[in-house]
Amino acid sequence: MAMQFSEEDREKLKKDKSAIYQKRSDKVGKEELANLSGKGKWQHFVDYYLKAAVAVVLVLCLIVGGVIHTFMNRKMCALYIAIQKDIIAEEQIPFVQEAIAQYLELNTDREEVTIDISCSDRQLQTYFYAGTADILITDEESFQKWGQAEYFYAPEKYKEVAFYEEYDEALRYRSKYVTGEDVLNDTEREAKEAAAGDVTEYTCGLYLTDSKKYRQIGGAIEKPVLGISVTTKHLPEAEAFVKYMLDNSKELSLDSFEQ
């Protein structure tokens, strides 16, 4: 039952200076806390803040643990191959990636090969700038615009791909470079059709026309061309892949898919 107070009692309570009837201000609380002993402060923390602190720590541990687990179990891309303008069975891609990874002797628990058969030109340009894409395989017409813009290694400028010169002349894709200045100076043509100011031709790619492996994975382009991006972060793997694709003495094992 609630206690009832008369008007006279209420007035007395208002005038009573006893601490029990006074509102506790923040200042009073801080002063009392400051005057507590070390043991008293610890007890105050246990009574008012310990449960909340433990909950915050547990949540942080779960978040950090999840991030670490995701990072530790994420595979690193050891070779990114973009294929455009061709029709390759999507269900076959995992088996091709696995076969290439085995040939490159990758640690497949930590590394993987990525084959992208659906990237647009805009995505591919971003991948080249970021150093994501290592290899491009496409038709002659599409390859030309990338080659003219100096997106690929050429042995005439980079000794890293001097091995291109080991292949027959018929397998070398050559292109002139069209610079930004060439585009500005050529007022008679559209930008994509601008003529090169320098007539020097560079070997910026290799034909996969005779590659049995490319045909084996379903490549249908009549004259597919392969190039290594100048921004690649995996040049040794890219070089090994190019040599592998052009070596018809070594088969591409796709037993899992063929079964």
Buried (B, 14 or more C-beta within 10 A) or exposed (E): EEEEEEEEEEEEEEEEEEEEEEEEEEEEEEEEEEEEEEEEEEEBEEEEEEEEEEEEEEEEEEEEEEEEEEEEEEBEBBBBBBBBBBEBEEEBBEBBBBBBBEBBEBEBEEBBBBBBBEBEEEBBBEBBEEBBBBBBBBBBEBBBBBBBBBBBBBBBBBEBBEEBEEBEEEBBBBBBBBBEEBBEEBEEEEEEEBEBBEEEBBBBBBBBBEBBBBBBBBBEBEEBBBBBBBBBBBBEBBBBBBBBBBEEEEEBBBEEBEE
